[in-house]
């Protein structure tokens, strides 16, 4: 898919794009699995990025721990109190993001969020990073009941932008995970793979790959 001739809106994933919150999950899941004698390789955990907490906990309990714990126990052990998730509201925005969002505002370009997280998680992570007011549209798993790679969340975000008079072909989606890229492409969006978090993930199916928001701005301006 060719880069849009005119970009009028950008749809952002949250974890790994707005803030480097994925590290909290990776560290917590690793600690939990190791406490049960399992030493995971990174790709075994990055496959959960872009998916819901319930999916991750259920798969870890049933597959990686072979049913030795319940999904509820795994969820508590990974996401519960004392597992590091209290830091979600204290994360810095991704480097270069505030400047990019300000540039978008100056150019009358709405910013949207499409995330498999809940609205409460968006408020915590994006609000904690000081960026919540910069986003005009927010679509979460609360709106759809299904998470990425299903395209529903990106469809919701795109439809809300369309209500503002922006055509889908004038939108781009920025994602850092294979699940997110599949979701955005399923919604018919031009997809930018983002590697700025430093977490190795498969973004090979994206239409273009960038490491910084400055690179993305250059693509939009040219």
C-alpha positions in Angstrom: 0.0 0.0 0.0 1.4 3.4 -1.0 1.9 6.1 1.6 -1.2 8.4 1.6 -0.7 11.5 -0.5 -2.2 13.5 2.3 -2.3 12.4 5.9 -5.0 14.0 7.9 -5.1 11.8 11.1 -2.8 9.4 12.9 -4.1 6.5 15.0 -1.7 5.4 17.8 -1.3 2.2 19.7 -0.6 2.9 23.4 1.8 0.2 24.8 5.2 0.5 23.1 4.2 3.6 21.1 2.9 6.2 23.5 4.9 4.9 26.4 7.3 2.0 27.0 4.8 0.2 29.2 5.3 -3.2 27.6 8.5 -3.7 29.6 6.4 -3.9 32.7 4.5 -6.9 31.4 7.6 -8.6 30.0 9.4 -8.2 33.4 6.4 -9.3 35.5 5.6 -12.3 33.3 9.2 -13.4 33.3 9.4 -13.2 37.1 6.1 -15.1 37.5 7.1 -17.9 35.1 10.6 -18.2 36.6 9.0 -18.6 40.0 7.3 -21.7 38.6 10.5 -23.0 37.1 9.9 -21.8 33.5 12.5 -19.6 31.9 10.8 -18.0 28.8 12.5 -16.7 25.7 11.5 -13.2 24.7 9.5 -14.3 21.6 7.3 -16.5 23.8 6.2 -13.3 25.6 6.2 -10.7 22.9 3.4 -12.7 21.1 1.1 -11.4 23.9 1.8 -7.8 23.1 -1.2 -6.1 21.7 -3.5 -8.8 23.2 -5.6 -8.5 26.3 -4.5 -9.3 29.9 -7.1 -12.2 30.0 -5.7 -13.8 26.8 -2.1 -13.5 28.1 -2.9 -14.9 31.6 -5.0 -17.7 30.2 -2.4 -18.8 27.6 0.4 -18.6 30.2 -1.6 -20.7 32.7 -2.8 -23.3 30.2 0.1 -23.6 27.8 3.3 -22.3 29.3 2.5 -23.7 32.8 0.5 -26.6 31.5 -2.5 -26.1 33.7 -0.5 -26.1 37.0 -2.2 -22.8 37.9 -5.6 -21.3 36.9 -5.9 -18.4 34.6 -7.1 -16.3 37.5 -4.0 -17.2 39.5 -1.7 -16.4 36.6 -3.5 -13.0 36.1 -3.0 -12.2 39.8 0.6 -13.3 39.7 1.4 -11.2 36.6 -0.9 -8.1 36.9 -1.7 -8.1 40.7 -0.5 -5.8 43.4 3.3 -5.7 43.8 4.0 -6.9 40.3 5.2 -3.5 39.0 2.0 -2.3 37.4 1.8 0.6 39.9 4.5 2.1 37.7 2.2 2.4 34.7 1.1 5.9 35.7 4.6 7.1 36.1 6.1 6.4 32.7 7.5 9.1 30.5 6.1 9.5 27.0 8.1 7.9 24.2 11.0 10.1 23.1 9.9 12.6 20.5 6.2 12.0 21.0 5.2 15.3 22.7 6.9 17.3 19.9 5.2 15.2 17.3 1.8 15.6 18.9 2.3 19.3 19.1 3.2 19.4 15.4 0.0 17.5 14.6 -2.0 20.0 16.6 -0.4 22.9 14.8 -1.4 21.3 11.5 -5.0 20.6 12.5 -4.3 16.8 12.4 -6.4 14.8 14.9 -4.7 12.1 17.0 -6.5 8.9 17.9 -5.8 5.9 20.1 -6.7 2.3 19.3 -5.7 -0.1 22.1 -6.5 -3.6 23.4 -6.3 -2.0 26.8 -9.2 -0.6 28.8 -10.2 3.0 29.0 -9.0 3.0 32.6 -5.5 1.8 31.4 -5.4 4.5 28.8 -6.2 7.1 31.4 -3.5 5.7 33.7 -0.7 5.3 31.1 -1.4 8.1 28.7 -2.6 10.5 31.4 0.5 9.6 33.5 2.7 10.4 30.5 1.0 13.8 30.3 -0.4 13.2 26.8 -4.1 12.4 27.3 -5.4 15.8 26.2 -3.6 15.5 22.9 -5.9 12.7 21.7 -9.2 13.6 20.1 -10.5 10.0 19.7 -9.9 7.0 21.9 -11.0 3.5 21.1 -10.4 0.6 23.6 -11.4 -3.0 24.2 -14.3 -1.6 26.2 -15.8 -0.4 22.9 -15.5 -3.8 21.2 -15.2 -6.7 23.6 -12.5 -8.1 21.3 -8.8 -7.3 21.1 -6.2 -7.2 18.4 -5.5 -8.8 15.9 -9.2 -8.4 15.3 -9.7 -5.2 13.4 -12.6 -4.0 15.5 -10.7 -1.5 17.6 -9.1 0.2 14.7 -12.5 0.2 12.9 -14.0 2.0 15.8 -11.2 4.7 15.8 -11.4 5.1 12.1 -15.2 5.4 12.1 -15.0 8.2 14.7 -12.4 10.0 12.6 -14.7 9.6 9.5 -17.4 11.3 11.5 -15.0 14.3 11.6 -14.9 14.3 7.8 -11.6 12.4 7.4 -11.4 9.6 4.8 -9.9 6.3 5.8 -7.3 6.6 3.1 -6.1 9.8 4.8 -5.4 8.0 8.1 -2.3 6.1 9.1 -1.9 3.7 12.1 1.3 3.4 14.1 1.9 0.0 15.8 4.8 -1.9 17.3 3.4 -5.4 17.4 2.5 -8.1 14.9 -1.0 -8.3 16.5 -1.5 -4.6 16.2 -0.3 -4.4 12.6 -2.6 -7.2 11.6 -5.5 -5.4 13.3 -4.8 -2.1 11.5 -4.4 -3.7 8.1 -7.6 -5.6 8.7 -9.3 -2.2 9.1 -7.9 -1.1 5.7 -5.4 1.4 7.2 -1.9 2.3 6.0 0.3 0.9 8.8 3.5 2.2 10.2 5.7 -0.2 12.2 7.4 1.5 15.1 10.6 0.1 16.6 11.4 2.9 19.0 10.6 0.9 22.1 13.7 -1.2 21.6 11.7 -4.4 22.2 12.4 -6.8 19.3 9.1 -7.5 17.5 8.0 -8.6 14.1 6.8 -5.5 12.2 7.6 -7.0 8.8 4.0 -6.8 7.7 3.8 -3.0 8.2 3.7 -0.8 5.1 6.7 1.2 6.3 8.9 1.0 9.4 10.2 4.0 11.5 12.3 4.2 14.7 11.4 7.8 15.7 8.5 10.1 15.4 10.8 12.6 13.6 11.1 10.0 10.8 7.3 9.7 10.7 6.9 13.5 10.5 9.3 13.6 7.6 7.3 11.0 5.7 4.1 12.9 6.3 5.6 16.2 5.2 7.3 15.1 2.0 
